[in-house]
Amino acid sequence: MLISNAYAQAAGAAAQDPTGGLMGLMPIILMFIVLWFLMIRPQMKKAKEHQKMVGELQKGDEVVTQGGMAGKIVKVGENYITLEISERKDGPIEILIQKQAVTALLPKGTLKNL
């Protein structure tokens, strides 16, 4: 035979190295940390601000919904609000929407300028 058998002798030394496995996981751990600070943490902060805004909604506030409708809050329930979106001769047009559908709170008097 021209080629003799080759045996891996360094494998035993690598198995005895206690930091070898941890160093192999280091890039994955660093990627998770970067992902946390760039994506997950800001999203959680924005969600917390939205929950606070939704919890503080009250009658008379002017808001914009996810669908782009702007209106004035007429009635506030536990999970739903009644929104006045227009005035007509025979009375205002009101719709019932979920509180979570409110995306922005407008300054007072904004609807009169639209």
N, C-alpha and C positions, 0 to 999 in steps of 0.2 A: 504494500500500500504506500502510496506517495503522501497521502495526507493523514496525519495522526489525529486522534481525538483531542478536542480542546475542551477543557473544563473551566467553568466560570469560578474563579477563586475569589473574586472581589464581592460576590454576592453575600457571603457570610459576614464580611466587614460592614456592609451597608445595613444589614438586618440588625446589627448590634448598635447602630448609631441612633440615640434617642431623639434627636431633632430632625432626622430625615423625613419622617411622616408629617411633622408640623410644618416644615419648610415647603413641602409639596402642597399643602393647603393654604399657604400664605397668599398667593395671588387671588384665590377665590374669596378669602376673607377680606382682602383689600377691595375687591370689586364690590362686595356687599356693602362695605362701609361707604364707598363713594356713591353707590346707588341710594343708600339711605339718606345721605345729606343732599343729594341733587334732585331726587324724585319723591321719595316717600315722605320725608319730613315736611317739605313745603306743601304737599297735598293735604297732609293731616292738619296743618296750620290753617289752610284755606277752608277746609271743611268745618273746623272748630269756629272760625269767624262767621261762616254761613249759618251754623246752628244758633249762634248767639244772636245774629240779626233776625232770624226767623222767630226766635223766642221773644224778642222785644217788639214785634209788630203790634200795632194798636190802631184803633179806629181813627180815620182821618189821614193816615200815612199814604203817601203816593208811592207806588211801586211799579216795577217792570217784571213781567213773568218770563219764564223760559221761552215761551212762544213769541215773545216780543210785544205783548199787549201791555199798555200802560193804563193805570187806573188808580182810583182812590178806594181805600178800604172802607167798607160800610159796616161790616160785621166780622167779628173775630171769634172763631170756634176753637176747639181743641186741636183738630187736625185740618180744618178747612177755613177759608176766609171768603167773604162775599166781596167782590170787586165791582165797583161802578166804573164802567168803561166809556159811557157816553150819556148825554142828555137828549131827550126827545120831548115832543109836545105832550105825549101821554105818560111821561115818566122816565126815569133813568133806566138804562140797560145795565143789568147786573148779572154777573156770572159767578159761579161757585168754583173755586180752585183749591188745590192742596196748598198748604203753607210752604211745603218744600219746593214748589214751583216758582216761588218768588226768588229772583236773582239779584235785584238791586233795589235799594231804597232811595227814592229821589228826594231832593230838597223840596220843601213846601212851596207851592205855587208854580211848579214846573209844568203841570198839565195845562194851566191857563195860557202858557206861552207856546204850546205846541199847535 
